[in-house]
């Protein structure tokens, strides 16, 4: 059985500071490599083992355990003693009305946001007219997956978690204007790293080598069918992750990764592959939004009114920049949408239910007035 040292597994001083001498005497650190309904698979200096979590530990958690988490395992039994606090935790809002946060990966150093360069086989896009940067927007619409607004979502989540994001454009060998997409991606945030790769070629590893050094932990996120699993297989050096093609009619990918797992790379880094996500609902990502949309934030400080909503106010610097062709209106629209989602995530469940009740009463009242008018 192969074993790894704590440093090789990604252990940091951040984790050591959470332990006491008594902890080391009764338990040992281990890292979660996969999560199953029946338990967890963890990796430690003692090797890989399946462990269970007692109810008392689960009750103390503010979120479910996820791949990449560090924990203490009892020396006398394969049982979790305590979950350690994590850094670099990527989360999203799970489906449903409760707006529950779902952890995707923990203790990350880099988040690779993967999108495909492949084009549609038809012309189902409309060239915007009379708007700044319209030509670039129209070109982007020709691609199956490349979507700047979606990329901004991932970037906001990464910056909120203080994880370095890197945009990876896959299937670059199938695209004749990769440089244009690289430029569009780089324009989304300051100092943003963007690489274009052919995930089936060994050279793909060279492109992302700076971020997969020994002991580093990275995760790949993106829609189904963009080539995440293919790229991960290339980095690992085998076909441990099943891969699938893309449906020709709409370019949407077949799901190939069904669970999050952590794998070792030949470089000594660790990679967490995730199921494809067409929708990423953001949580409370206020800091992340400020980082992604720093140009809008800077313009807002020049608005005449401090509480300017950038809609029709006199002296709005944001609207002036759009009119002058200095700011893409799509970017403002994306910013507003993510702000609304973040504000909703910040609300308590009680406040959210009260808001929904008020909206329901308003809708019922409007319908009643409409019926009376018809009579």
C-alpha positions as CSV (number, residue, x, y, z in Angstrom):
1,X,0.0,0.0,0.0
2,X,1.5,3.4,-1.1
3,X,1.6,6.0,1.6
4,X,2.1,9.8,1.6
5,X,3.4,12.3,4.1
6,X,1.2,15.0,5.4
7,X,3.0,17.6,3.4
8,X,2.6,15.5,0.3
9,X,-1.2,15.4,1.0
10,X,-1.4,19.1,1.2
11,X,-1.1,19.7,4.9
12,X,-0.5,23.4,5.9
13,X,0.5,25.3,9.0
14,X,-3.1,26.5,9.0
15,X,-4.1,23.0,9.9
16,X,-1.4,22.4,12.5
17,X,-2.4,25.4,14.4
18,X,-5.8,23.8,15.1
19,X,-4.3,20.8,16.9
20,X,-3.1,20.2,20.4
21,X,-0.7,17.6,21.8
22,X,-3.7,15.6,23.1
23,X,-5.1,15.5,19.6
24,X,-2.0,13.8,18.2
25,X,-2.0,11.3,21.0
26,X,-5.5,10.1,20.4
27,X,-6.0,10.6,16.7
28,X,-4.2,11.2,13.4
29,X,-4.9,13.6,10.5
30,X,-6.4,12.3,7.2
31,X,-7.8,13.9,4.1
32,X,-11.1,13.1,2.5
33,X,-10.7,11.7,-1.1
34,X,-14.3,10.7,-1.7
35,X,-17.7,10.9,-0.1
36,X,-20.3,8.1,-0.2
37,X,-23.6,7.5,1.5
38,X,-22.1,4.7,3.5
39,X,-19.1,6.7,4.7
40,X,-15.9,8.5,3.7
41,X,-12.7,7.4,2.0
42,X,-9.7,9.2,3.6
43,X,-6.0,9.2,2.9
44,X,-3.4,9.6,5.6
45,X,0.2,8.6,6.4
46,X,-1.3,5.2,7.2
47,X,-2.8,4.7,3.8
48,X,-6.3,4.8,2.4
49,X,-9.2,3.8,4.6
50,X,-13.0,3.9,4.9
51,X,-14.3,5.8,8.0
52,X,-17.6,6.7,9.5
53,X,-18.8,10.0,11.1
54,X,-20.5,9.8,14.5
55,X,-23.8,11.8,14.9
56,X,-22.1,14.0,17.5
57,X,-19.6,15.2,14.9
58,X,-22.2,15.8,12.3
59,X,-24.3,17.9,14.6
60,X,-21.3,20.3,15.1
61,X,-20.8,20.9,11.3
62,X,-22.0,24.1,9.6
63,X,-21.8,22.3,6.2
64,X,-21.5,18.7,5.0
65,X,-18.1,17.2,4.7
66,X,-16.7,17.4,1.2
67,X,-13.7,16.2,-0.8
68,X,-10.5,17.8,0.3
69,X,-11.5,18.3,3.9
70,X,-9.0,17.5,6.7
71,X,-10.1,15.6,9.8
72,X,-8.8,13.7,12.8
73,X,-9.4,9.9,12.8
74,X,-9.4,8.0,16.1
75,X,-6.3,5.8,16.5
76,X,-8.3,3.0,18.0
77,X,-11.2,2.8,15.4
78,X,-11.9,4.0,11.8
79,X,-14.1,6.8,13.1
80,X,-13.9,10.6,12.7
81,X,-12.9,12.4,15.9
82,X,-13.1,16.0,14.6
83,X,-13.3,18.0,11.4
84,X,-10.7,20.7,10.9
85,X,-11.5,24.1,9.7
86,X,-10.8,24.5,6.0
87,X,-9.5,27.3,3.7
88,X,-10.3,27.7,0.1
89,X,-13.7,26.1,0.2
90,X,-15.8,26.4,-3.0
91,X,-19.5,26.4,-2.4
92,X,-22.7,26.9,-4.3
93,X,-26.4,27.2,-3.5
94,X,-28.0,23.8,-3.8
95,X,-31.3,23.4,-5.7
96,X,-34.4,23.9,-3.8
97,X,-36.2,26.7,-1.9
98,X,-34.1,26.6,1.3
99,X,-31.0,28.0,-0.3
100,X,-28.8,25.5,1.4
101,X,-25.0,25.9,0.7
102,X,-23.4,22.9,-0.9
103,X,-19.6,22.5,-0.6
104,X,-17.9,21.5,-3.8
105,X,-14.3,21.2,-2.6
106,X,-12.2,22.2,0.3
107,X,-8.6,23.3,1.0
108,X,-8.1,24.4,-2.6
109,X,-5.2,26.4,-4.0
110,X,-6.4,26.8,-7.5
111,X,-9.8,26.5,-9.3
112,X,-9.6,25.7,-13.0
113,X,-12.8,27.0,-14.7
114,X,-13.1,24.9,-17.8
115,X,-15.0,26.0,-20.9
116,X,-15.0,24.6,-24.5
117,X,-13.9,26.3,-27.7
118,X,-16.2,24.2,-29.9
119,X,-18.6,26.0,-32.2
120,X,-22.3,25.5,-33.0
121,X,-23.0,23.9,-36.4
122,X,-25.6,26.5,-37.3
123,X,-26.0,30.3,-37.1
124,X,-28.5,30.4,-34.2
125,X,-27.2,33.7,-32.9
126,X,-28.1,37.3,-33.4
127,X,-25.4,40.0,-33.9
128,X,-26.2,42.8,-31.5
129,X,-26.6,46.1,-33.1
130,X,-25.7,49.5,-31.8
131,X,-24.1,48.3,-28.5
132,X,-20.4,48.6,-27.4
133,X,-18.4,45.4,-28.0
134,X,-21.3,43.9,-29.8
135,X,-19.1,42.2,-32.4
136,X,-17.2,40.3,-29.7
137,X,-20.5,39.4,-28.0
138,X,-21.9,38.0,-31.3
139,X,-18.8,35.9,-31.9
140,X,-19.0,34.4,-28.4
141,X,-22.6,33.4,-29.1
142,X,-21.4,31.0,-31.8
143,X,-19.8,28.7,-29.2
144,X,-21.5,25.8,-27.4
145,X,-20.2,26.6,-23.9
146,X,-18.1,29.8,-23.9
147,X,-20.3,32.3,-22.0
148,X,-18.7,35.3,-20.2
149,X,-21.6,35.7,-17.8
150,X,-21.3,32.1,-16.6
151,X,-17.5,32.5,-16.3
152,X,-18.1,35.6,-14.1
153,X,-20.1,33.4,-11.8
154,X,-17.3,31.0,-11.3
155,X,-14.8,33.8,-10.8
156,X,-16.9,35.4,-8.1
157,X,-17.2,32.1,-6.2
158,X,-13.4,31.6,-6.5
159,X,-12.4,35.1,-5.4
160,X,-14.9,34.9,-2.5
161,X,-13.1,31.7,-1.3
162,X,-9.7,33.3,-1.8
163,X,-8.8,30.7,-4.3
164,X,-6.8,31.6,-7.5
165,X,-9.0,31.0,-10.6
166,X,-7.6,30.0,-13.9
167,X,-9.8,29.8,-17.0
168,X,-9.0,26.8,-19.2
169,X,-10.2,26.8,-22.8
170,X,-10.4,23.1,-23.9
171,X,-10.6,21.6,-27.4
172,X,-8.4,24.4,-28.7
173,X,-7.5,22.2,-31.6
174,X,-11.0,22.5,-32.9
175,X,-11.1,26.3,-32.9
176,X,-9.6,28.7,-35.4
177,X,-9.9,31.9,-33.3
178,X,-8.6,30.8,-29.9
179,X,-6.7,34.1,-29.4
180,X,-10.0,36.0,-29.6
181,X,-11.6,33.8,-26.8
182,X,-8.4,34.2,-24.7
183,X,-8.7,38.0,-25.0
184,X,-12.4,37.9,-24.1
185,X,-11.7,35.7,-21.0
186,X,-8.8,37.8,-19.8
187,X,-11.0,40.9,-19.9
188,X,-13.3,39.5,-17.2
189,X,-10.9,40.3,-14.3
190,X,-7.6,41.9,-13.6
191,X,-4.5,39.7,-13.8
192,X,-6.7,36.7,-14.7
193,X,-4.8,33.7,-16.0
194,X,-6.2,32.0,-19.1
195,X,-4.7,29.0,-20.9
196,X,-5.9,27.1,-24.0
197,X,-5.3,23.4,-24.3
198,X,-6.1,20.2,-26.2
199,X,-6.9,18.0,-23.3
200,X,-6.0,14.8,-25.1
201,X,-2.4,15.9,-25.7
202,X,0.3,15.3,-23.0
203,X,1.4,18.9,-23.6
204,X,-1.8,20.0,-21.8
205,X,0.0,19.3,-18.5
206,X,2.8,21.7,-19.4
207,X,0.3,24.6,-19.9
208,X,-1.0,24.3,-16.3
209,X,2.3,23.1,-14.7
210,X,2.7,26.2,-12.6
211,X,-0.4,25.3,-10.6
212,X,0.1,21.6,-10.2
213,X,3.2,21.5,-8.0
214,X,3.8,18.9,-5.2
215,X,1.3,19.3,-2.4
216,X,-1.0,21.7,-4.3
217,X,-4.7,21.0,-4.6
218,X,-6.7,22.0,-7.6
219,X,-10.3,21.5,-8.8
220,X,-11.9,21.5,-12.2
221,X,-15.4,22.9,-12.6
222,X,-17.5,23.6,-15.7
223,X,-20.4,22.3,-17.7
224,X,-20.7,18.7,-18.8
225,X,-19.0,17.8,-22.0
226,X,-16.3,20.6,-22.0
227,X,-13.5,18.1,-21.5
228,X,-12.8,18.2,-17.7
229,X,-12.5,14.5,-17.3
230,X,-10.5,14.1,-20.5
231,X,-8.0,16.7,-19.2
232,X,-7.9,15.1,-15.8
233,X,-7.2,11.7,-17.4
234,X,-4.3,13.2,-19.3
235,X,-2.9,14.8,-16.1
236,X,-3.2,11.5,-14.2
237,X,-1.9,9.5,-17.1
238,X,-4.7,6.9,-17.3
239,X,-8.4,6.6,-18.1
240,X,-9.5,6.5,-14.5
241,X,-12.4,8.9,-15.2
242,X,-15.0,7.8,-17.8
243,X,-15.4,10.3,-20.6
244,X,-18.2,10.9,-23.1
245,X,-18.8,12.9,-26.2
246,X,-20.9,15.9,-26.9
247,X,-24.4,15.6,-28.4
248,X,-24.2,16.9,-31.9
249,X,-27.7,18.5,-32.0
250,X,-27.1,21.1,-29.2
251,X,-23.5,20.6,-28.1
252,X,-24.4,19.7,-24.6
253,X,-22.2,17.2,-22.9
254,X,-23.1,13.8,-21.6
255,X,-22.5,13.5,-17.9
256,X,-19.3,11.5,-17.3
257,X,-18.3,12.4,-13.8
258,X,-21.0,11.5,-11.3
259,X,-19.2,12.1,-8.0
260,X,-16.4,14.3,-6.6
261,X,-13.1,12.5,-6.0
262,X,-9.6,13.5,-5.3
263,X,-6.8,12.0,-7.4
264,X,-3.0,12.1,-7.2
265,X,-1.1,13.6,-10.2
266,X,2.3,12.5,-11.4
267,X,3.5,16.0,-10.5
268,X,2.7,15.4,-6.8
269,X,-0.4,17.7,-6.9
270,X,-3.9,16.6,-6.1
271,X,-6.9,17.2,-8.3
272,X,-10.6,17.2,-7.5
273,X,-12.8,16.4,-10.5
274,X,-16.5,17.5,-10.2
275,X,-19.7,16.6,-11.9
276,X,-20.7,18.9,-14.7
277,X,-22.7,22.0,-13.6
278,X,-24.8,23.9,-16.1
279,X,-26.1,26.1,-13.4
280,X,-24.0,27.6,-10.6
281,X,-26.2,29.5,-8.0
282,X,-23.9,31.8,-6.1
283,X,-24.1,32.3,-2.3
284,X,-23.0,35.4,-0.4
285,X,-20.2,36.4,-2.6
286,X,-20.0,40.2,-2.0
287,X,-16.2,40.3,-1.9
288,X,-16.0,38.1,-5.0
289,X,-18.3,40.4,-6.9
290,X,-16.2,43.4,-6.0
291,X,-13.1,41.6,-7.3
292,X,-14.7,40.5,-10.6
293,X,-16.5,43.7,-11.3
294,X,-13.9,46.1,-10.0
295,X,-14.3,48.4,-13.0
296,X,-18.0,48.9,-12.3
297,X,-17.2,49.4,-8.6
298,X,-14.7,52.1,-9.5
299,X,-17.1,53.8,-11.8
300,X,-19.8,53.7,-9.2
301,X,-17.7,55.9,-6.9
302,X,-17.9,58.7,-9.5
303,X,-21.7,58.6,-9.7
304,X,-23.5,61.8,-8.6
305,X,-25.7,59.9,-6.1
306,X,-24.1,57.7,-3.5
307,X,-27.0,55.2,-3.7
308,X,-27.1,55.2,-7.6
309,X,-28.7,52.1,-9.0
310,X,-27.2,52.7,-12.5
311,X,-30.6,52.6,-14.2
312,X,-31.7,56.1,-15.3
313,X,-30.2,58.5,-12.6
314,X,-28.7,61.8,-13.6
315,X,-24.9,61.9,-13.3
316,X,-24.5,58.1,-13.3
317,X,-20.9,57.4,-14.3
318,X,-21.7,53.7,-15.1
319,X,-24.3,54.6,-17.7
320,X,-22.1,57.3,-19.1
321,X,-19.3,54.7,-19.6
322,X,-21.8,52.5,-21.4
323,X,-22.9,55.4,-23.6
324,X,-19.3,56.2,-24.4
325,X,-18.6,52.6,-25.4
326,X,-16.2,52.1,-22.5
327,X,-18.3,49.5,-20.7
328,X,-20.1,46.5,-22.1
329,X,-23.9,46.6,-21.1
330,X,-23.8,42.8,-20.8
331,X,-21.3,43.2,-18.0
332,X,-23.6,45.5,-16.0
333,X,-26.5,43.2,-16.5
334,X,-24.4,40.2,-15.3
335,X,-23.3,42.3,-12.3
336,X,-26.9,43.2,-11.3
337,X,-28.0,39.6,-11.6
338,X,-25.3,38.2,-9.4
339,X,-25.9,41.0,-6.9
340,X,-29.5,40.0,-6.6
341,X,-28.6,36.3,-6.1
342,X,-26.0,37.3,-3.5
343,X,-28.5,39.5,-1.6
344,X,-31.0,36.6,-1.6
345,X,-28.4,34.2,-0.2
346,X,-27.6,36.7,2.5
347,X,-31.2,36.7,3.7
348,X,-32.3,34.5,6.5
349,X,-34.9,31.8,5.8
350,X,-37.4,33.7,7.9
351,X,-36.8,36.9,5.9
352,X,-37.0,35.0,2.7
353,X,-40.3,33.4,3.6
354,X,-41.7,36.8,4.6
355,X,-40.6,38.3,1.3
356,X,-42.3,35.4,-0.6
357,X,-45.5,35.9,1.3
358,X,-45.5,39.6,0.5
359,X,-45.0,38.9,-3.1
360,X,-47.8,36.3,-3.1
361,X,-50.2,38.8,-1.5
362,X,-49.2,41.4,-4.2
363,X,-49.7,38.9,-7.0
364,X,-53.1,37.8,-5.6
365,X,-54.2,41.4,-5.3
366,X,-53.1,42.2,-8.8
367,X,-55.1,39.2,-10.1
368,X,-58.2,40.2,-8.2
369,X,-58.0,43.8,-9.7
370,X,-57.6,42.3,-13.2
371,X,-60.6,40.1,-12.8
372,X,-62.7,43.0,-11.6
373,X,-61.6,45.1,-14.5
374,X,-62.7,42.4,-16.9
375,X,-66.2,42.3,-15.3
